[in-house]
Amino acid sequence: MKKFLISTMVISSVIFTAACGSGDSNGEADGGDSEDSVTLRLAHTGSDTHQYHIAAEKFKELAEEKTDGSVTIDIHGNANLGSEDEAVEQILDGTLDMTTVAADSSFANTVPEMNVFGIPYIFEDRDHVYSVLDGEIGESLMETVEENNMKGLGFWEVGFRHITNNEKEINTPQDVQGLSIRVQPSKVWEAHMNALGASPTPVDFNELYSALDQGVVDGQENPLPTIDSMKFYEVQDYVTLTSHTYSPAITVASNAAWEKLSEDQQAALEEAVQETTDYQREELAEKEEEIVETLEENGVTINEEPDREAFREATADVRDVLSEEVPASLLEEIEAAK
């Protein structure tokens, strides 16, 4: 009888140990076939009202709902985990699970084809943008992301970009000459500002407000929701709605994080990303007019109708600097999608 009790205890112990070892509450599931609880850290550099955060919050809600709580999204905004460049590096080495960054910024240094979004006036309007992002061209670009050792999940919105400065009202490219303009750290943006006669100055996004405030740069260029959410209107007197480029936010996961998930969890997250895309686009479209009013209430001079054709002509050759990074066929496909 004593020997029987000992044997029963040993067997029970083995079963308990096996059960506990079958998964990990921190997401160390094996082979992506388990429904173990997983927490994914999603980092971005925007404020709590930035486009990144609007999307991240909705994605968190949808992802947790669609996975019945088996996936938790832990959002880190305000560049708390580093700059966009650092976020991309962390995705590549697996120390960060997810991020959303401007596709045509430092991300393009890893995936050169994303430089296409820095080419001036390649998009006519939002309908043109969405036909590209939501169609075969967007799918092809996501495949390129995966060839560079990341899981591409989707494109969220940053928006059409406009020039701001603290010196004078801008109507033509000649008005930009001599101004120091903050640019994203990629050569297409340097070429863009050089074409306008400005002095391109790379500054990390999380340091941009202070750079404007301290006069390190005279101006910058970003979409209206960014200008509003980052309160750039506090340190900039003039906004010119040039709509010179459109920036999508590329949303990616590290391969290490993606492989932690079961197939059902992966499918749920992909669905959540797409639904977030639709939600964020509608949300931002509704805010644009309100933002213009906010800027005007804060004493900002807004030029809603600059000479865009003159800007288009002045920057027509910028695409030439990207001949090695952006295939001519990609440009042709985008332009044909108008």
Disulfide bonds with the S-S distance in Angstrom:
none
